[in-house]
């Protein structure tokens, strides 16, 4: 990861105000990075904070998958995703896939304000960071061989 991070900003409808308030409070720090976001969230963050935010589609219309693809391409380094734990989402499978990709590619993810504060206050935010990636291809070959030998 470069010094200037590419940060995805995502929020479910009931959490948009919470995310916008958080970004506004931290606009000085976040303004030093590249911001990306899904649909209405990105538009509102840009309007309310004055920060430039690259807009992807709305989450349920493919925006979650666009963000996931950028993570897999190593074009997004960090994700702030304020999701609503009290309401089921019609695109829950997409959300789960997005979170899986974030773990697979070992990027920091914040799902609430406290975690987002910890990530943003980390000294690693202002320096290069060498993420360690698990070689899942090699791991799958090992697992398959083990399975075949046992059966």
N, C-alpha and C positions, 0 to 999 in steps of 0.2 A: 504494500500500500504506500502510495506517495504521501507526502506531507499534507497536500490538499486532498481530502477525502471526497468521495462521491457518496452522498447520503440519500437513501430513499426515505421519504416521509409518507406514511400511510395511516389512515384513521377510519374506523367505522363511523357511521353517521352520528351516533350518540357520543363519540369521543373526539369529533372534529374540533370543537371549541377548546377542549383540554390540550390537544396537540398545537393548535394555533397559539394559545396562550403560552405554551412551553417554548415554541419557536420564537415568539415575540420577546420573551424574557432572555433568550440566548441568541438573539439576532446578531450581536457583535461577533461572537465565536462562529456561529453557523454561516455568517457572511463570508468567512474565509475558505469555505468549502463549496463543492458543487452540490446543489440540492436537486433532487428528482422527486416526483410524487405522482400519485394516481388521481385522476379525474378531478372531482370537486375539491378534494383536499389540497392538491397542488395549487389550484386556482385561488382558493381562499387564503392559503398561507402566503402566496405572493401578494395578494391584495392587502391583507391585514398587516404584513410585516415590511413590505417594500423590497423583499429579497427576491432575486430571480430564481424561479423553480421550473425545471424542465417538466413538462406535462406529458403523462402517459394516459391511456384510457382509464375510465372508471374501473375499479376492481372487478365488479361482476361482469363487465364487458370485455375482460381480457387484460386489464391493467396489472393485476396480480401476476399474471403469466409473463407480461412484458418485463416487469421488475425481476421476476425469477430468471428470465433469460439473460438479463443484464448481469445478474449475480453470477450465473454460470459462465458468462463471457469475461468475468472479472472486471466489469465496468462499474459495478456498485460495490462499495467496500463496507457499508454499514447500513443497518436498517432500523428506523424508529417506526414502530407499528403499534399505535394505540388501538387495541381491539376491545370490543365490548364483551366482557365475560358474562353478562347477564342476558344476552339476546342471541339466539341462533341466527346465523347469516345464511341466506340462500346460496351463497358461494363458498360455504365452509370447506368443501374439497379443494378449491383453489387456494384458500388460505393455508390449509394444511400442507399442500404441495409447496407453497412459497416458503413456509417455515422449514420444511424438509430441505429445500435447496439451500437455504441460509445456513443450516447446520452442516450439510454436505460440503459446502465451500468455506466453512469455518469463518463466517463473518459475524461481528458483534451484532446482536439484536436486542432492542429494548422494547418491551411490550407495555411499559408503564412509565410514569414520570420519574420515579425513584431510580429505575435502571437507566433511563435516558440521562439523568443528572450524573450518575456515576460514570457512564461512558464519556460524556462530554467533558467531565472534569479530569479524566485520565490524562497523564502526561503523554501517553501514546497518541493522543489526538493531534499533537503538534509536531510529530516526528514520523519518519518512515517506519513501517512495521512489516516484518517478513512473516506473513501467515504461513503456518505449517498445514499442508493438506495431506490427508490420508490418501494413499493410493488405493482407491476402491476397486479398480480393475484387478490389481494384484490380489487384493483381499478376496474378491469374488472367485478368482481362479483357485486360491487356496481352499476356500470353503467348498467349492464344487468338488475338488479332488478329494477332500476329506469325506464328503458325503458319499462319493462313488466308492471309495475304499471301504466304507462301513457297510455298504449295501451290496 
